[in-house]
Amino acid sequence: MTAPAGTPAGEATVAEATVKAAVLVEALPYILRFWERVVVVKYGGNALAGGGAEEEAAALASFAQDIVLMRSVGMLPVVVHGGGPQIGELLARLGKETEFRDGMRVTDAETLDVVRMVLVGKVNRDIVSAVNVHGSLAVGLSGEDAKLISAVPRDAELGFVGDVEVVAPEILERLLAQGLIPVVATIGTDDAGQAYNINADAVAGAVAAALGAEKLVFLTDVSGIRSEPADPASLLRTVSAADLEAMVAAGTAAGGMVPKAEACIRAVRGGVRRAHVLDGRVPHALLLEVFTDEGVGTMVGEDLVTAGRPAEEPAP
């Protein structure tokens, strides 16, 4: 925001500074409320993709700034990321066709190698590097490390696609205690050490519940949860877990929103206080959602009503 045209330079400077001060004052109650509280942020592959290389780099840099600022004001962020578009792109470059069943990528041994290469070796490293521009903060790991994510196969027809069986959060808790920011790639293993590709939305929800997170935030490529999927004007500012469950059952929440909705429901019923779905393509959407009264996406809670957006209650 800038001062009106014709305002003297000195007055304009004061006006702009006053606006900035008002923003900081608005953020203060949220900073106090979320001090030393865990916030799990799922950064979707779709939020990473889209546009040219410069646009993607700028979006990742903006996201990294948000995460570092959250950590700098006392919050404990944990990043969980997907990488579906990036996996699909590399498979296409390798000349390997991708088969989907019920929205899940059929993952044979060769595809699993590509998935691990992209998630652990590319996307994870990109996020870690972007965060570490601002200091020695981020540590990359996958669900294979320290048996963080134990997996079970979902369906034999899907190959090495798994579901989360157990999240063992000790490694994350140790990293958070050292002031670090864990960045988790969503590969899990079974008792025999076999790796599985796991839906990142489900992993984020399970990690948030295991850590007793204050918030679970999904950054994706839509504005939030809509009562009418094709109508942007039907964006829900808040929705209860029960109403969201009904939307999934009725098919109102469809496609890629289903695993996010299901993860939100499981998380808030598993002890996570609030879940959020917002558009990661909006600059600093994460900060706008967490630190302002208005917010920019959809907030999900077990105790919320599906109506207008209330401010978070004051810190206890």
Steps between C-alpha positions, in 0.01 A plus 500: 500500500633847411398851597254689272641692205600854589591415859827673602799266511541523877133435567501211251788335682319532832176368350670196351683432827168526689343239271795265558474554875127416488579174323752408770253586775234282337750212489602533867215296659566218254873505569427472872244227448717280280828545687674159515201331336554251218358591160518234227498647150437278200655662195338334200667408177237708322602806702858436392410449135338724242645791310859526389818429692526860622142499632553169678824624656329819618210302651739269685704797627181666630394179674844465658480856634164422660632187669810677631294793632268257679800337665651840584191606697497184709286256301626146427434430130531155346480478119355193329515504122370315198625512144246336270545734203877475524482120513272495197735732310805281558313181415391661172858605424609141562232377261311309770122516490317580821189305596252628758232303680250682718730802490803305624818453294571132432854462633713210380864460607630724221244772574582478870865575419388812312268603784781474754738683268260790451362532853818438698766608252334797330193654663621447857840648422346800323286586803784448746731720293239776470446507876872487576562815299382670820718302742594148607144398573355227279577127515371271226387147572255243371268263679770236460731685741493382862187297405304825502214359290405133517293401198275219391411423137173653387402265218700237312375644169663835585844348557719684749235749612456505875289635781634643824496240775690687772690827526787490750553872566811479720744609227279799419469594866878488541553722196237748620662510845824607331328790327505330158231473233436141383410457132342159440476308172209258503664159456430237766627150567359175631662270757710335229639834380293511181432859396155628406370813331240658732250777433651820640167632632454186710858523629458865598185420696662204674813699587291787639301262721813319620663830599186640661526797265309821554439535128513300178520713185460377142647725233357400164386651169141592594365774724364260762199273548192597301140398556471497120835380356462691171395828664783707653240718673389201710826493698434393859685713754441243773360147497440250777653154481150348494386720209822429310449129551150536357638687199742215427221243533276702267774549242506878544866474593646310207824423320818620668301672775385165642831392657548852638150501648546153648837600647344814653221293657736238643741764627248714690337188643847378596577809709618760248317819589456652153561392142517741206483469122627796299647602168877471512530708182392813692814681620548444873164321529632309799570818697167654400315194626690460827562861606195701387140519617355455152707208371503393136383138488275247673537415869382160625430416863308244698321778690445748215179587323486523122450874483695827506860514608552558875828627634707251693428532869765674714794302629418309819 
